[in-house]
């Protein structure tokens, strides 16, 4: 994805996974990093995403999750659409 203007917070949210996976072109990566350097909300969001990835990476299927918690998580994400 090639972006020709300053990124908005909404665009940052949509690009965070691609950024963290190293999939953004260098120019877009630099613009994203510049935005995050000056936007406390996006910086906080990045921290939350990184923490989520770290936690999820440590939980195996069914590990440490009660059936009730598993169902609660499934309900929360059922029908969720990234826009």
MIDOMI-62420 format. One record per residue: residue number from 1; residue in three letters; x, y, z of N, C-alpha, C in turn. Coordinates in nm, 3 decimals. Last residue first. Layout:
(NUM, 'ala', (X, Y, Z), (X, Y, Z), (X, Y, Z)),
...
END
This chain:
(83, 'unk', (-1.258, -0.218, 0.940), (-1.302, -0.131, 0.830), (-1.198, -0.030, 0.796)),
(82, 'unk', (-1.298, -0.547, 1.045), (-1.206, -0.434, 1.034), (-1.251, -0.348, 0.918)),
(81, 'unk', (-1.570, -0.673, 1.219), (-1.514, -0.647, 1.088), (-1.418, -0.531, 1.096)),
(80, 'unk', (-1.706, -0.925, 1.418), (-1.623, -0.805, 1.411), (-1.565, -0.793, 1.273)),
(79, 'unk', (-1.842, -1.164, 1.438), (-1.903, -1.059, 1.359), (-1.822, -0.932, 1.352)),
(78, 'unk', (-1.696, -1.228, 1.743), (-1.788, -1.279, 1.642), (-1.850, -1.161, 1.567)),
(77, 'unk', (-1.562, -1.118, 1.955), (-1.504, -1.104, 1.823), (-1.591, -1.157, 1.710)),
(76, 'unk', (-1.718, -1.169, 2.179), (-1.668, -1.033, 2.157), (-1.619, -1.014, 2.014)),
(75, 'unk', (-1.761, -1.445, 2.166), (-1.875, -1.353, 2.149), (-1.827, -1.213, 2.114)),
(74, 'unk', (-1.498, -1.531, 2.222), (-1.560, -1.562, 2.092), (-1.678, -1.470, 2.065)),
(73, 'unk', (-1.474, -1.439, 2.485), (-1.386, -1.386, 2.380), (-1.445, -1.412, 2.242)),
(72, 'unk', (-1.670, -1.597, 2.608), (-1.678, -1.451, 2.615), (-1.593, -1.387, 2.506)),
(71, 'unk', (-1.566, -1.853, 2.565), (-1.694, -1.815, 2.503), (-1.711, -1.664, 2.502)),
(70, 'unk', (-1.332, -1.837, 2.722), (-1.324, -1.866, 2.580), (-1.451, -1.821, 2.508)),
(69, 'unk', (-1.448, -1.795, 2.974), (-1.366, -1.690, 2.914), (-1.351, -1.711, 2.764)),
(68, 'unk', (-1.576, -2.043, 3.007), (-1.654, -1.919, 3.010), (-1.578, -1.805, 2.944)),
(67, 'unk', (-1.366, -2.226, 3.005), (-1.465, -2.230, 2.897), (-1.548, -2.102, 2.890)),
(66, 'unk', (-1.065, -2.044, 3.089), (-1.182, -2.123, 3.127), (-1.277, -2.129, 3.009)),
(65, 'unk', (-0.740, -2.068, 2.992), (-0.867, -2.004, 2.961), (-0.980, -2.097, 3.003)),
(64, 'unk', (-0.495, -2.195, 3.020), (-0.527, -2.087, 3.112), (-0.659, -2.016, 3.081)),
(63, 'unk', (-0.515, -2.317, 2.693), (-0.431, -2.297, 2.811), (-0.481, -2.178, 2.891)),
(62, 'unk', (-0.663, -2.324, 2.458), (-0.720, -2.382, 2.578), (-0.639, -2.361, 2.705)),
(61, 'unk', (-0.379, -2.293, 2.279), (-0.522, -2.318, 2.265), (-0.572, -2.389, 2.390)),
(60, 'unk', (-0.153, -2.097, 2.482), (-0.184, -2.201, 2.384), (-0.334, -2.220, 2.377)),
(59, 'unk', (-0.019, -1.789, 2.524), (-0.135, -1.870, 2.559), (-0.159, -1.970, 2.447)),
(58, 'unk', (0.182, -1.630, 2.429), (0.212, -1.718, 2.542), (0.098, -1.811, 2.578)),
(57, 'unk', (0.077, -1.470, 2.234), (0.184, -1.561, 2.197), (0.218, -1.660, 2.306)),
(56, 'unk', (-0.087, -1.310, 2.382), (-0.148, -1.413, 2.298), (-0.043, -1.516, 2.257)),
(55, 'unk', (0.108, -1.140, 2.493), (0.023, -1.224, 2.578), (-0.035, -1.339, 2.498)),
(54, 'unk', (0.221, -1.016, 2.268), (0.306, -1.086, 2.363), (0.225, -1.182, 2.450)),
(53, 'unk', (-0.006, -0.899, 2.153), (0.069, -1.000, 2.079), (0.156, -1.082, 2.174)),
(52, 'unk', (-0.067, -0.716, 2.359), (-0.162, -0.820, 2.321), (-0.092, -0.934, 2.248)),
(51, 'unk', (0.158, -0.552, 2.345), (0.131, -0.627, 2.467), (0.034, -0.742, 2.439)),
(50, 'unk', (0.123, -0.441, 2.088), (0.243, -0.521, 2.120), (0.221, -0.608, 2.243)),
(49, 'unk', (-0.118, -0.305, 2.132), (-0.110, -0.412, 2.032), (0.010, -0.501, 2.060)),
(48, 'unk', (-0.040, -0.119, 2.328), (-0.146, -0.216, 2.356), (-0.141, -0.333, 2.259)),
(47, 'unk', (0.151, 0.030, 2.188), (0.189, -0.043, 2.309), (0.087, -0.151, 2.343)),
(46, 'unk', (-0.014, 0.141, 1.990), (0.095, 0.051, 1.953), (0.138, -0.034, 2.073)),
(45, 'unk', (-0.173, 0.306, 2.157), (-0.234, 0.196, 2.081), (-0.128, 0.094, 2.041)),
(44, 'unk', (0.017, 0.491, 2.243), (-0.050, 0.405, 2.340), (-0.109, 0.284, 2.272)),
(43, 'unk', (0.068, 0.609, 1.995), (0.177, 0.545, 2.068), (0.121, 0.449, 2.173)),
(42, 'unk', (-0.181, 0.719, 1.942), (-0.131, 0.609, 1.856), (-0.015, 0.536, 1.922)),
(41, 'unk', (-0.188, 0.912, 2.147), (-0.293, 0.811, 2.137), (-0.246, 0.692, 2.053)),
(40, 'unk', (0.034, 1.078, 2.097), (0.031, 0.996, 2.218), (-0.073, 0.884, 2.209)),
(39, 'unk', (0.206, 1.148, 1.825), (0.067, 1.121, 1.861), (0.063, 1.025, 1.980)),
(38, 'unk', (0.464, 1.169, 1.737), (0.397, 1.293, 1.779), (0.254, 1.272, 1.826)),
(37, 'unk', (0.542, 0.916, 1.666), (0.632, 0.993, 1.751), (0.565, 1.119, 1.807)),
(36, 'unk', (0.348, 0.840, 1.487), (0.344, 0.782, 1.622), (0.433, 0.861, 1.717)),
(35, 'unk', (0.436, 0.983, 1.259), (0.305, 1.010, 1.318), (0.302, 0.963, 1.464)),
(34, 'unk', (0.683, 0.856, 1.214), (0.679, 0.999, 1.242), (0.546, 1.036, 1.310)),
(33, 'unk', (0.601, 0.595, 1.156), (0.683, 0.620, 1.276), (0.683, 0.768, 1.313)),
(32, 'unk', (0.468, 0.646, 0.913), (0.395, 0.590, 1.027), (0.471, 0.618, 1.157)),
(31, 'unk', (0.680, 0.731, 0.758), (0.569, 0.823, 0.784), (0.486, 0.775, 0.903)),
(30, 'unk', (0.838, 0.498, 0.756), (0.892, 0.622, 0.812), (0.780, 0.720, 0.845)),
(29, 'unk', (0.664, 0.324, 0.623), (0.709, 0.292, 0.758), (0.760, 0.418, 0.827)),
(28, 'unk', (0.652, 0.443, 0.375), (0.531, 0.439, 0.456), (0.565, 0.410, 0.602)),
(27, 'unk', (0.918, 0.401, 0.292), (0.863, 0.537, 0.299), (0.739, 0.543, 0.388)),
(26, 'unk', (0.945, 0.116, 0.297), (1.027, 0.203, 0.383), (0.964, 0.341, 0.399)),
(25, 'unk', (0.632, -0.064, 0.301), (0.746, -0.007, 0.229), (0.817, 0.095, 0.319)),
(24, 'unk', (0.551, -0.304, 0.556), (0.530, -0.173, 0.494), (0.654, -0.131, 0.414)),
(23, 'unk', (0.601, -0.543, 0.692), (0.550, -0.548, 0.556), (0.527, -0.415, 0.488)),
(22, 'unk', (0.666, -0.606, 0.954), (0.772, -0.562, 0.863), (0.730, -0.557, 0.719)),
(21, 'unk', (0.472, -0.654, 1.134), (0.521, -0.772, 1.061), (0.632, -0.735, 0.962)),
(20, 'unk', (0.411, -0.399, 1.216), (0.475, -0.487, 1.312), (0.531, -0.614, 1.246)),
(19, 'unk', (0.283, -0.308, 0.976), (0.404, -0.245, 1.028), (0.481, -0.341, 1.119)),
(18, 'unk', (0.058, -0.471, 0.967), (0.155, -0.476, 0.857), (0.289, -0.416, 0.900)),
(17, 'unk', (-0.063, -0.382, 1.205), (-0.021, -0.521, 1.189), (0.083, -0.534, 1.080)),
(16, 'unk', (-0.111, -0.103, 1.154), (-0.027, -0.147, 1.265), (0.022, -0.291, 1.247)),
(15, 'unk', (-0.285, 0.001, 0.968), (-0.152, -0.040, 0.922), (-0.066, -0.104, 1.030)),
(14, 'unk', (-0.518, 0.081, 1.094), (-0.528, -0.020, 0.988), (-0.392, -0.074, 0.946)),
(13, 'unk', (-0.416, 0.274, 1.268), (-0.482, 0.155, 1.323), (-0.488, 0.044, 1.218)),
(12, 'unk', (-0.333, 0.465, 1.079), (-0.235, 0.399, 1.165), (-0.293, 0.270, 1.220)),
(11, 'unk', (-0.577, 0.552, 0.981), (-0.487, 0.478, 0.892), (-0.381, 0.403, 0.972)),
(10, 'unk', (-0.669, 0.687, 1.207), (-0.745, 0.572, 1.154), (-0.658, 0.488, 1.062)),
(9, 'unk', (-0.484, 0.896, 1.225), (-0.488, 0.793, 1.331), (-0.563, 0.669, 1.282)),
(8, 'unk', (-0.338, 0.948, 0.899), (-0.433, 0.980, 1.006), (-0.426, 0.869, 1.111)),
(7, 'unk', (-0.032, 1.047, 0.742), (-0.124, 0.943, 0.788), (-0.216, 0.996, 0.899)),
(6, 'unk', (0.019, 1.265, 0.470), (0.036, 1.238, 0.613), (-0.070, 1.137, 0.657)),
(5, 'unk', (0.028, 1.092, 0.150), (0.005, 1.206, 0.237), (0.030, 1.167, 0.382)),
(4, 'unk', (0.037, 0.865, -0.006), (0.104, 0.985, -0.056), (0.086, 1.107, 0.034)),
(3, 'unk', (0.105, 0.524, 0.036), (0.030, 0.640, 0.085), (0.106, 0.767, 0.051)),
(2, 'unk', (0.070, 0.211, -0.091), (0.149, 0.333, -0.105), (0.064, 0.451, -0.063)),
(1, 'unk', (0.086, -0.117, 0.000), (0.000, 0.000, 0.000), (0.090, 0.123, 0.000)),
END
